Amino acid sequence: MSSGVYQLIVEGYTDAKRKRAQGAWGYLFEEYVNRIMGALHPQTRSRSLVGNFAQSPRYTTREEAFDGILISPANPKHVFVFQYKSQFIKPEIKYTDDVEAFERALDRKGSFGVGKKGGV
């Protein structure tokens, strides 16, 4: 999804336009993931929320809590919370056989905990 269009955004715009385009890309990415999750786990009219996926749940203050939530269809005591992140990874890194190079690119900012020491 990101190799072609996102690369054009990154390389083709000046700083101000790039930030706006990247913001729009983030919104589109969130919608894309929400549609997939919604199709896999559609909301029902049942009073039971088990197995339902809800996008952009909000606190009572109307602030978004996270990007999505799923109550496990197998065990209603299990809840999965989603916070989506989109990141451009160059194709030569994305499709490399060098796992460590891929992990370094994935965790550039050191915030995801990817790899041997990470939780992902």
C-alpha positions as a Markdown table, in Angstrom:
| # | Residue | x | y | z |
|---|---|---|---|---|
| 1 | Met | 0.0 | 0.0 | 0.0 |
| 2 | Ser | 2.7 | 2.5 | 0.9 |
| 3 | Ser | 5.6 | 1.9 | -1.5 |
| 4 | Gly | 4.4 | 4.0 | -4.5 |
| 5 | Val | 2.0 | 6.7 | -3.4 |
| 6 | Tyr | 3.6 | 7.4 | 0.0 |
| 7 | Gln | 7.0 | 7.7 | -1.6 |
| 8 | Leu | 5.6 | 10.3 | -4.0 |
| 9 | Ile | 4.2 | 12.2 | -1.1 |
| 10 | Val | 7.5 | 12.2 | 0.8 |
| 11 | Glu | 9.7 | 13.1 | -2.2 |
| 12 | Gly | 7.3 | 15.3 | -4.1 |
| 13 | Tyr | 6.2 | 18.0 | -1.7 |
| 14 | Thr | 7.8 | 20.8 | 0.3 |
| 15 | Asp | 7.7 | 20.6 | 4.1 |
| 16 | Ala | 4.3 | 22.3 | 4.7 |
| 17 | Lys | 2.5 | 20.3 | 2.0 |
| 18 | Arg | 4.3 | 17.1 | 3.0 |
| 19 | Lys | 3.0 | 17.4 | 6.6 |
| 20 | Arg | -0.6 | 17.9 | 5.3 |
| 21 | Ala | -0.3 | 15.0 | 2.8 |
| 22 | Gln | 1.2 | 12.7 | 5.5 |
| 23 | Gly | -1.7 | 13.6 | 7.8 |
| 24 | Ala | -4.2 | 12.7 | 5.1 |
| 25 | Trp | -2.3 | 9.5 | 4.5 |
| 26 | Gly | -2.6 | 8.6 | 8.2 |
| 27 | Tyr | -6.3 | 9.2 | 8.1 |
| 28 | Leu | -6.7 | 7.0 | 4.9 |
| 29 | Phe | -4.5 | 4.3 | 6.6 |
| 30 | Glu | -6.7 | 4.3 | 9.7 |
| 31 | Glu | -9.9 | 4.1 | 7.5 |
| 32 | Tyr | -8.3 | 1.2 | 5.6 |
| 33 | Val | -7.6 | -0.8 | 8.8 |
| 34 | Asn | -11.0 | 0.0 | 10.3 |
| 35 | Arg | -12.8 | -1.3 | 7.2 |
| 36 | Ile | -10.8 | -4.5 | 7.3 |
| 37 | Met | -11.4 | -5.0 | 11.0 |
| 38 | Gly | -15.1 | -4.0 | 10.6 |
| 39 | Ala | -15.6 | -6.6 | 7.8 |
| 40 | Leu | -13.9 | -9.3 | 9.9 |
| 41 | His | -15.9 | -8.5 | 13.1 |
| 42 | Pro | -19.0 | -6.5 | 12.1 |
| 43 | Gln | -21.1 | -4.8 | 14.8 |
| 44 | Thr | -24.4 | -6.5 | 15.5 |
| 45 | Arg | -27.7 | -5.2 | 17.0 |
| 46 | Ser | -27.2 | -7.6 | 19.9 |
| 47 | Arg | -26.9 | -6.1 | 23.3 |
| 48 | Ser | -23.8 | -8.3 | 23.7 |
| 49 | Leu | -20.6 | -6.6 | 22.5 |
| 50 | Val | -18.7 | -9.9 | 22.3 |
| 51 | Gly | -17.0 | -10.3 | 19.0 |
| 52 | Asn | -17.7 | -6.7 | 17.9 |
| 53 | Phe | -15.2 | -4.3 | 16.6 |
| 54 | Ala | -15.6 | -0.6 | 17.3 |
| 55 | Gln | -13.6 | 2.0 | 15.6 |
| 56 | Ser | -12.5 | 5.2 | 17.3 |
| 57 | Pro | -14.1 | 4.6 | 20.7 |
| 58 | Arg | -14.3 | 7.8 | 22.8 |
| 59 | Tyr | -14.1 | 8.8 | 26.4 |
| 60 | Thr | -17.0 | 10.6 | 28.0 |
| 61 | Thr | -15.0 | 13.8 | 27.3 |
| 62 | Arg | -15.5 | 13.0 | 23.5 |
| 63 | Glu | -11.7 | 12.6 | 23.1 |
| 64 | Glu | -10.7 | 9.5 | 21.1 |
| 65 | Ala | -9.4 | 6.7 | 23.4 |
| 66 | Phe | -7.6 | 4.7 | 20.7 |
| 67 | Asp | -8.1 | 3.7 | 17.0 |
| 68 | Gly | -10.1 | 0.5 | 17.6 |
| 69 | Ile | -11.2 | -2.1 | 20.1 |
| 70 | Leu | -12.3 | -5.7 | 19.7 |
| 71 | Ile | -14.0 | -7.8 | 22.4 |
| 72 | Ser | -12.8 | -11.3 | 21.8 |
| 73 | Pro | -15.4 | -13.6 | 20.2 |
| 74 | Ala | -13.8 | -16.6 | 21.9 |
| 75 | Asn | -13.5 | -15.1 | 25.4 |
| 76 | Pro | -15.3 | -11.9 | 26.4 |
| 77 | Lys | -12.7 | -11.4 | 29.2 |
| 78 | His | -10.2 | -10.6 | 26.5 |
| 79 | Val | -10.2 | -7.1 | 24.9 |
| 80 | Phe | -7.9 | -6.1 | 22.1 |
| 81 | Val | -7.0 | -2.4 | 21.8 |
| 82 | Phe | -5.6 | -1.0 | 18.6 |
| 83 | Gln | -3.5 | 2.0 | 17.9 |
| 84 | Tyr | -2.5 | 2.1 | 14.2 |
| 85 | Lys | 0.8 | 3.3 | 13.0 |
| 86 | Ser | 1.8 | 3.8 | 9.4 |
| 87 | Gln | 5.5 | 4.0 | 8.5 |
| 88 | Phe | 7.3 | 4.1 | 5.2 |
| 89 | Ile | 9.9 | 1.4 | 4.8 |
| 90 | Lys | 12.0 | 1.4 | 1.6 |
| 91 | Pro | 11.2 | -1.6 | -0.6 |
| 92 | Glu | 14.9 | -2.8 | -0.5 |
| 93 | Ile | 14.6 | -3.0 | 3.4 |
| 94 | Lys | 11.0 | -4.3 | 3.4 |
| 95 | Tyr | 11.9 | -7.3 | 1.2 |
| 96 | Thr | 15.3 | -8.1 | 2.5 |
| 97 | Asp | 16.6 | -11.4 | 4.0 |
| 98 | Asp | 18.4 | -9.4 | 6.7 |
| 99 | Val | 15.9 | -9.6 | 9.6 |
| 100 | Glu | 18.0 | -7.3 | 11.8 |
| 101 | Ala | 18.1 | -4.5 | 9.1 |
| 102 | Phe | 14.3 | -4.8 | 8.8 |
| 103 | Glu | 13.9 | -4.6 | 12.6 |
| 104 | Arg | 16.1 | -1.5 | 12.7 |
| 105 | Ala | 14.1 | 0.2 | 10.0 |
| 106 | Leu | 10.8 | -0.7 | 11.7 |
| 107 | Asp | 11.9 | 0.6 | 15.0 |
| 108 | Arg | 13.9 | 3.7 | 13.8 |
| 109 | Lys | 12.8 | 5.9 | 16.7 |
| 110 | Gly | 13.3 | 3.1 | 19.2 |
| 111 | Ser | 9.7 | 3.4 | 20.4 |
| 112 | Phe | 8.1 | 0.1 | 19.3 |
| 113 | Gly | 10.3 | -2.4 | 21.1 |
| 114 | Val | 10.8 | -4.6 | 18.0 |
| 115 | Gly | 13.3 | -7.4 | 18.0 |
| 116 | Lys | 15.0 | -9.5 | 20.7 |
| 117 | Lys | 14.4 | -7.0 | 23.4 |
| 118 | Gly | 11.0 | -5.9 | 22.3 |
| 119 | Gly | 7.5 | -6.9 | 23.0 |
| 120 | Val | 6.3 | -6.9 | 19.4 |
